[in-house]
């Protein structure tokens, strides 16, 4: 019997500040990782030798968009920025996966669709399963999932897992701190659970059902159990586009700064300018443009910070709260990435009553569509009152959390815009299966015109074009 778990913490991939630099790495000759973007969409042949001359090494490249990650002594940063052909360089941004607490809730009968009565989120989007009568997808359409990997043997996922999944985590993992990572491109197994949960919302077909239970899925692993570099995520986007996936689903997001980031040494008081995140920001723009040119629609999560992501000051204030612990501060404008990048579909999350989830980011012109991702209002209330054990024991999470597949053949409950974005990816796949291949722009327009319950006025800042509706999309 498979175990059913309840996750009692929000699970979403977040950009975790500080940047990859802490104060121990800012001063002195220590080596530091940097993102480098070139003027041209190529990595110059002489670049590797130039980095060796600086006493460093090139650790990762994405030649299709002219992006690289290097490791050089921090004192060589100014020389790195001055290399001919370099458009921008900044300290590499660190992407983290917060830990989630899983609590066993019950045993699951693995009979087909045995969990349907617990899938209130999928019921909402499919009109209580009526959309399945109109279309469930096919393997002619593939969704590429850039995430923590996938349980390749999960009985609810295996029938829709297409050949060609890949791993982008290099030998040693994040900055050499994960010795169990061997860099095998076929090692796309999920060590965390997030990627498998996302995959289930899209295409599970077994004890639980995804929004598109017969569509093809492919995994592009960019996380293990620790952190990831921007270069891995960018490389996965390029590879998925080259593989011809129809939709790229990215339940991840974070923040970039256009301005300057400073470090103040607590002992000397010396202020050091660390530059900005322009290299990473523009690399994402190029990656989205590349994917779109190859015919892949990019769908991303809006983030879980309860921020108006269009208010640059609000976002910068949030970033500085995160940076302060490390003696860092930013001046300029803050942006949620990749949600703010033109050409992506950015998804906010709603709870059981189509109300914006209390953690979801929002903003006029930022959100494109809303989908059910679960809520935490009741969870937060019980936690504040010291009654979280009661919340768990009475199974109250079933009323506001989303159930999906885990990395160990089982299932767990979770919430977040991470849980909302894949449902939009699934409906986009259903539209392709119904209408045939089309450009990402046409698919995006069709999604907004036919696959949502529209909203008006001030609701647009929370829900964009409206609430996702698979049944309406296929009528």
Secondary structure, 3 states (H helix, E strand, C coil): CEEEEEECCCCCEEECCCCCCCHHHHCCCCEEEEEEEECCCCCCCCHHHHHHHCCCEEEEEECCCCEEEEEEEHHHHHHHHCCCCEEEEEECCEEEECCCCEEEEEEECCCCCCCHHHCHHHHHHHCCCHHHHCCCCCCCCEEEEEECCECCCCCCCHHHECCCCEECCCCCCHHHCCCCCCCCCCCCECCCCHHHHHHHHHHCECCCECCCCCCEEEEEECCCCCCEEHHHHHHHHHHHHHCCCCEEEECEEEEEEEEEEEEECCCCCCEEECCCCHHHHHHHHHHHHHHHHCCCEEEEECCCCCCECCCHHHHHHHHHHHHHCCCEEEEEEEEEECCCCCCEEEEEEECCCCCECCCCCECCCCCCEEEECCCCHHHHHHHHCCCHHHHHHCCHHHHCCEEEECCCCCEEEECCHHHHHHHHHHHHHHHHHHHCCCCHHHHHHHHHHHCEEECCHHHHHHHECEEECHHHHHC
